[in-house]
Amino acid sequence: LAALAKRDVINLGVPGYGPVQYTRALERYGIPLTPKIVFYALYTNDLEDCVQYEQWSRGQRKRMSVKRYLRQNSVVYNLFNQLKAFKKPRSRYIEVPNVGMMLIPKKLNNPYGLGKDKYGSGWTLAARQIDKAYEYSKRINATFVLLYFPSKEEVYWDGIKATAKRFATFEDWRDKLRNNVVEFCASRQLFCLDLSTVLRARGSNGEKLYYPVDIHWNDIGHRVVAEEIYKFLSAAKIL
């Protein structure tokens, strides 16, 4: 994106961060740099991060199960699980035919990591953080752009839905957060770029945009997203 726009682009993303941390990172490190544009991205697991942070901040702690304790502390336990996985190499993933992408059943069953009863509160908490980040941006007259990053499952779902009947409920949930983001931007007259459209279109053509067994974009995916963001900025005359 920096090369396309011929501008400095500073990435404040940190693995494991959620909206609460995004907004604080912007306030502490981004705003003092007086950027012309602030990009704020939202991804499917961000709602779960918001709910977990809210519970933690209120002193609510999940009891650690024996299974989780062993997974975090026992080498023998993890080796045993790996051995079981090797015996069933396809049990953890669903392959998208002719593309080589592996989708995660857990993400298809529960795309946002939350039950239906907690989705609403998760979105409310995330929206609150976006509003704060927008206010910080306005103080320095920076243009605020909200980006929606779809999951690999959202992008490649059409390639497996005909045969993956047991995950049919994913169809109902697939666009839930995406629609919330678009409606949120419209209600506040924010610049919003939904990257689902371009990534789904490229994915349906058989392009590998993500690492096969990882949730992140590969080099091609990053290039596609950078080009789409640049095209959006140019069309909106933001640059």
HUQUIHU-V660739 format. One record per residue. N is the residue number from 0. RES is the residue in one small letter. PHI is phi in radians with two decimals (none if undefined). PSI is psi in whole degrees, -180 to 180 (NA if undefined). Layout:
n->{N N}
res->{RES RES}
phi->{PHI PHI}
psi->{PSI PSI}
//
This chain:
n->{0 1 2 3 4 5 6 7 8 9 10 11 12 13 14 15 16 17 18 19 20 21 22 23 24 25 26 27 28 29 30 31 32 33 34 35 36 37 38 39 40 41 42 43 44 45 46 47 48 49 50 51 52 53 54 55 56 57 58 59 60 61 62 63 64 65 66 67 68 69 70 71 72 73 74 75 76 77 78 79 80 81 82 83 84 85 86 87 88 89 90 91 92 93 94 95 96 97 98 99 100 101 102 103 104 105 106 107 108 109 110 111 112 113 114 115 116 117 118 119 120 121 122 123 124 125 126 127 128 129 130 131 132 133 134 135 136 137 138 139 140 141 142 143 144 145 146 147 148 149 150 151 152 153 154 155 156 157 158 159 160 161 162 163 164 165 166 167 168 169 170 171 172 173 174 175 176 177 178 179 180 181 182 183 184 185 186 187 188 189 190 191 192 193 194 195 196 197 198 199 200 201 202 203 204 205 206 207 208 209 210 211 212 213 214 215 216 217 218 219 220 221 222 223 224 225 226 227 228 229 230 231 232 233 234 235 236 237 238}
res->{l a a l a k r d v i n l g v p g y g p v q y t r a l e r y g i p l t p k i v f y a l y t n d l e d c v q y e q w s r g q r k r m s v k r y l r q n s v v y n l f n q l k a f k k p r s r y i e v p n v g m m l i p k k l n n p y g l g k d k y g s g w t l a a r q i d k a y e y s k r i n a t f v l l y f p s k e e v y w d g i k a t a k r f a t f e d w r d k l r n n v v e f c a s r q l f c l d l s t v l r a r g s n g e k l y y p v d i h w n d i g h r v v a e e i y k f l s a a k i l}
phi->{none -1.06 -1.19 -1.19 -1.47 0.95 -2.38 -1.27 -2.15 -1.89 -1.73 -1.76 -1.19 -2.32 -0.96 1.65 -1.25 -2.22 -0.95 -1.04 -1.27 -0.99 -1.17 -1.20 -1.11 -1.10 -1.07 -1.41 -1.95 -1.43 -1.03 -1.04 -1.47 0.80 -1.21 -1.43 -2.31 -2.02 -1.70 -2.26 -1.79 -2.19 -2.26 -1.03 -1.49 -1.19 -1.17 -1.09 -1.05 -1.13 -1.12 -1.11 -1.14 -1.08 -1.13 -1.10 -1.16 -1.62 1.42 -1.49 -2.05 -1.32 -1.22 -1.37 -1.30 -1.06 -1.06 -1.16 -1.07 -1.14 -1.10 -1.52 -2.22 -1.99 -1.15 -1.05 -1.06 -1.22 -1.12 -1.10 -1.15 -1.11 -1.07 -1.13 -1.16 -1.12 -1.23 -2.23 -1.06 -1.78 -1.22 -1.59 -2.41 -2.12 -1.49 -1.49 -0.97 1.16 -2.11 1.47 -1.59 -1.91 -1.71 -1.70 -0.92 -1.06 -1.26 -1.34 -1.32 -2.52 -1.06 -1.89 1.24 -2.28 -1.26 -1.01 -1.26 -1.87 -1.03 -1.02 -1.20 -1.10 -1.16 -1.04 -1.15 -1.14 -1.07 -1.08 -1.22 -1.11 -1.03 -1.10 -1.10 -1.11 -1.10 -1.06 -1.16 -1.08 -1.07 -1.92 1.06 -1.54 -1.35 -1.72 -2.18 -1.63 -1.88 -1.86 -1.73 -1.33 -1.35 -1.05 -1.12 -1.12 -1.22 -1.83 -0.98 -1.06 -1.34 -2.19 -1.13 -1.17 -1.92 -1.75 -1.06 -1.20 -1.92 -1.02 -1.14 -1.06 -0.98 -1.25 -1.66 -0.93 -1.79 -1.02 -1.21 -0.97 -1.15 -1.05 -1.12 -1.11 -1.15 -1.05 -1.12 -1.13 -1.21 -1.97 0.97 -1.68 -1.23 -2.43 -2.13 -1.61 -1.48 -1.06 -1.03 -1.20 -1.22 -1.14 -1.09 -1.22 -1.15 -1.16 -1.48 1.58 -1.33 -1.54 -1.83 -2.17 -1.17 -0.95 -2.11 -2.39 -1.46 -1.73 -1.12 -1.58 -1.06 -1.16 -1.04 -1.09 -1.15 -1.05 -1.14 -1.05 -1.13 -1.20 -1.13 -1.09 -1.08 -1.11 -1.09 -1.19 -1.14 -1.50 0.96 -1.52 -1.21}
psi->{-40 -40 -41 -45 -14 44 158 134 121 123 115 12 140 131 132 -12 153 -175 -37 -45 -35 -49 -40 -37 -40 -47 -46 -41 -32 -51 -41 -18 -4 61 156 -32 138 120 133 115 146 137 164 -34 2 -30 -41 -40 -40 -45 -43 -41 -41 -43 -43 -43 -23 6 11 120 134 136 134 124 161 -41 -46 -40 -45 -39 -34 -19 -12 117 -43 -44 -45 -36 -40 -42 -37 -40 -42 -37 -37 -34 -26 73 -23 2 -26 -12 161 123 137 116 138 9 -34 14 138 121 153 118 -38 -38 -28 -35 -35 77 -25 5 11 150 164 -29 -20 -6 -47 -44 -35 -44 -40 -44 -41 -44 -36 -41 -37 -43 -42 -45 -38 -42 -42 -41 -40 -34 -28 14 32 143 126 126 120 125 136 118 111 154 164 -36 -40 -41 -42 8 -41 -24 -14 -10 -26 -29 -13 60 -30 -11 25 -28 -19 -32 -41 -30 -15 -45 11 -58 -39 -47 -39 -42 -45 -44 -39 -46 -41 -39 -25 4 47 153 131 132 112 112 2 -44 -52 -39 -38 -42 -45 -38 -38 -20 4 10 139 106 -14 164 145 -44 33 156 -6 156 149 -169 -39 -44 -44 -40 -43 -45 -44 -43 -39 -40 -43 -43 -42 -46 -40 -44 -35 0 41 -33 NA}
//
